[in-house]
Amino acid sequence: MSSFKMKCPKCESLSYSIERDPRNYAQRGQTAELIFSCRCGKQLFGDQIQAESDRQQALYDAEMATPSQEEIERRQAAKEREERERALREAFEYQSRYLVEKRKADSEAARLREEARLREWKERVARQGQVPDITLPEPAAPKESTPAVAGQGCEWPGCGNVARAGSKYCSRECSNKNARARHKQRVKVT
């Protein structure tokens, strides 16, 4: 906040000077020897300066005590913003609580359905009077890669493996060996 500073009563400027009158030898007090001079030409002497200062100070204090319309609107806007943020926060909290409860309810319903299905299965087995024959299917045999041409071997010299489907080589390793060898030959030529 800014502090009080007296203004010129005529032009409300802060461009003024207050000086002591060297010709005044009165014993009335220090304010009696003051001269207020503003650029606009306004002059005050002695106790007039003190009276004007007291009047402006009272107005300043009253203005600071009662908030301006702008301050009231700013406070109201801040209060409304806080209220909206609080309502939004409450809505998010409600939504998160709702989702947690819904997940719990869904998992409980799924557990109850599974228990009911298992109970029905046990009752059906008991009615038929037989022990269920549960056999797991045998795992599928791994498929062997077939070469592009049946019986074609890996192109890398010294490798006796069967080439992969759609490739001349049995593995990435043999393919990389071939690439390195070709690169070395190109470097030797240049």
C-alpha positions as CSV (number, residue, x, y, z in Angstrom):
1,M,0.0,0.0,0.0
2,S,1.1,3.5,-0.7
3,S,1.5,6.0,2.2
4,F,-0.2,9.4,2.4
5,K,1.3,12.4,0.6
6,M,-0.4,15.8,0.6
7,K,-1.4,17.2,-2.8
8,C,-1.9,20.7,-4.0
9,P,-5.5,21.7,-3.2
10,K,-5.8,23.6,-6.5
11,C,-4.3,21.3,-9.1
12,E,-3.8,18.0,-7.1
13,S,-0.2,17.9,-8.1
14,L,2.7,16.6,-6.1
15,S,5.1,19.2,-7.6
16,Y,5.2,21.7,-4.7
17,S,7.6,22.9,-2.1
18,I,7.3,23.7,1.5
19,E,9.9,26.1,2.9
20,R,10.5,28.0,6.1
21,D,10.1,31.8,6.1
22,P,13.3,33.2,7.4
23,R,11.6,36.6,8.1
24,N,9.1,35.1,10.6
25,Y,10.4,35.3,14.2
26,A,7.1,34.5,15.8
27,Q,7.0,32.2,18.8
28,R,3.7,30.7,17.8
29,G,5.1,27.4,16.6
30,Q,7.0,25.8,13.8
31,T,4.1,25.6,11.4
32,A,3.6,29.4,11.5
33,E,6.9,29.9,9.6
34,L,6.1,27.4,6.7
35,I,5.2,28.5,3.1
36,F,3.6,26.1,0.7
37,S,4.2,26.9,-3.0
38,C,3.0,25.0,-6.0
39,R,3.8,25.3,-9.7
40,C,0.2,26.3,-10.4
41,G,0.6,29.4,-8.2
42,K,-1.2,28.2,-5.1
43,Q,0.3,29.3,-1.9
44,L,-0.5,28.4,1.7
45,F,1.0,29.9,4.9
46,G,1.5,28.6,8.4
47,D,-1.6,26.9,9.9
48,Q,-3.4,26.7,6.5
49,I,-0.8,24.1,5.5
50,Q,-1.5,22.0,8.6
51,A,-5.3,22.3,8.2
52,E,-5.1,21.2,4.5
53,S,-2.8,18.3,5.4
54,D,-5.2,17.2,8.2
55,R,-8.2,17.4,5.8
56,Q,-6.5,15.4,3.1
57,Q,-5.2,12.8,5.6
58,A,-8.8,12.3,6.9
59,L,-10.1,11.8,3.3
60,Y,-7.2,9.4,2.6
61,D,-7.9,7.3,5.7
62,A,-11.7,7.2,5.0
63,E,-10.9,6.1,1.4
64,M,-8.6,3.3,2.6
65,A,-11.1,2.2,5.3
66,T,-13.9,1.6,2.8
67,P,-13.0,-0.5,-0.2
68,S,-13.6,1.0,-3.6
69,Q,-16.1,-0.5,-6.0
70,E,-13.2,-2.0,-8.0
71,E,-11.9,-3.7,-4.8
72,I,-15.4,-5.0,-4.0
73,E,-15.7,-6.5,-7.5
74,R,-12.2,-8.0,-7.3
75,R,-13.0,-9.7,-4.0
76,Q,-16.4,-10.9,-5.3
77,A,-14.6,-12.4,-8.4
78,A,-12.0,-14.1,-6.2
79,K,-14.8,-15.5,-4.0
80,E,-16.7,-16.8,-7.0
81,R,-13.5,-18.4,-8.5
82,E,-12.8,-20.1,-5.2
83,E,-16.3,-21.4,-5.1
84,R,-16.1,-22.8,-8.6
85,E,-12.7,-24.5,-7.8
86,R,-14.2,-26.0,-4.6
87,A,-17.2,-27.3,-6.6
88,L,-15.0,-28.7,-9.3
89,R,-12.7,-30.4,-6.6
90,E,-15.8,-31.9,-5.0
91,A,-17.0,-33.2,-8.4
92,F,-13.7,-34.9,-9.1
93,E,-13.6,-36.4,-5.6
94,Y,-17.2,-37.7,-6.1
95,Q,-16.3,-39.1,-9.5
96,S,-13.2,-40.9,-8.2
97,R,-15.2,-42.4,-5.3
98,Y,-17.9,-43.5,-7.7
99,L,-15.4,-45.2,-10.0
100,V,-13.7,-47.0,-7.1
101,E,-17.1,-48.2,-5.8
102,K,-18.2,-49.2,-9.4
103,R,-14.9,-51.2,-9.8
104,K,-15.5,-53.0,-6.5
105,A,-19.1,-53.7,-7.4
106,D,-18.1,-55.0,-10.9
107,S,-15.4,-57.3,-9.4
108,E,-17.8,-58.6,-6.8
109,A,-20.5,-59.3,-9.4
110,A,-17.9,-61.1,-11.6
111,R,-16.8,-63.2,-8.6
112,L,-20.5,-64.0,-7.8
113,R,-21.1,-65.0,-11.4
114,E,-18.0,-67.2,-11.4
115,E,-19.1,-68.9,-8.2
116,A,-22.6,-69.5,-9.6
117,R,-21.2,-71.0,-12.8
118,L,-18.9,-73.2,-10.8
119,R,-21.8,-74.3,-8.6
120,E,-24.0,-75.1,-11.6
121,W,-21.2,-77.1,-13.2
122,K,-20.7,-79.1,-9.9
123,E,-24.4,-79.8,-9.7
124,R,-24.6,-80.9,-13.3
125,V,-21.6,-83.3,-12.8
126,A,-23.2,-84.6,-9.6
127,R,-26.5,-85.3,-11.4
128,Q,-24.8,-87.2,-14.1
129,G,-22.9,-89.2,-11.5
130,Q,-19.6,-89.2,-13.2
131,V,-16.2,-87.7,-12.6
132,P,-15.4,-85.2,-15.3
133,D,-12.6,-86.2,-17.6
134,I,-10.6,-83.1,-18.0
135,T,-7.8,-83.5,-20.5
136,L,-5.7,-80.7,-21.6
137,P,-4.9,-80.5,-25.3
138,E,-1.4,-81.5,-26.2
139,P,0.9,-78.6,-27.2
140,A,1.3,-78.1,-30.9
141,A,4.6,-79.3,-32.3
142,P,6.9,-76.5,-33.3
143,K,6.8,-75.9,-37.0
144,E,10.1,-76.4,-38.8
145,S,11.1,-73.8,-41.3
146,T,11.1,-75.0,-44.8
147,P,13.6,-73.7,-47.3
148,A,12.5,-71.7,-50.3
149,V,13.4,-74.7,-52.4
150,A,13.1,-78.1,-50.8
151,G,16.5,-79.5,-49.8
152,Q,18.4,-76.3,-50.4
153,G,21.1,-75.6,-47.8
154,C,22.5,-72.4,-46.4
155,E,24.6,-70.4,-48.9
156,W,27.3,-69.5,-46.4
157,P,30.4,-71.7,-47.1
158,G,31.0,-74.3,-44.3
159,C,27.4,-74.1,-43.0
160,G,25.4,-77.3,-43.4
161,N,22.0,-76.1,-42.0
162,V,18.8,-75.9,-44.0
163,A,18.0,-72.3,-45.3
164,R,15.0,-70.4,-43.9
165,A,11.9,-70.0,-46.0
166,G,12.4,-67.2,-48.5
167,S,16.1,-66.9,-47.7
168,K,19.4,-68.2,-48.9
169,Y,20.7,-68.4,-45.3
170,C,19.8,-70.5,-42.3
171,S,20.1,-67.6,-39.8
172,R,20.7,-63.9,-39.4
173,E,24.2,-64.7,-38.3
174,C,25.1,-66.3,-41.7
175,S,23.5,-63.5,-43.5
176,N,25.6,-61.0,-41.6
177,K,28.8,-63.0,-42.2
178,N,28.1,-62.8,-45.9
179,A,27.4,-59.0,-45.8
180,R,30.7,-58.4,-43.9
181,A,32.6,-60.5,-46.4
182,R,31.1,-58.6,-49.4
183,H,31.9,-55.3,-47.7
184,K,35.6,-56.3,-47.2
185,Q,35.9,-57.2,-50.9
186,R,34.4,-53.9,-52.0
187,V,36.9,-52.0,-49.8
188,K,39.8,-54.0,-51.3
189,V,38.7,-53.1,-54.8
190,T,38.7,-49.4,-54.2
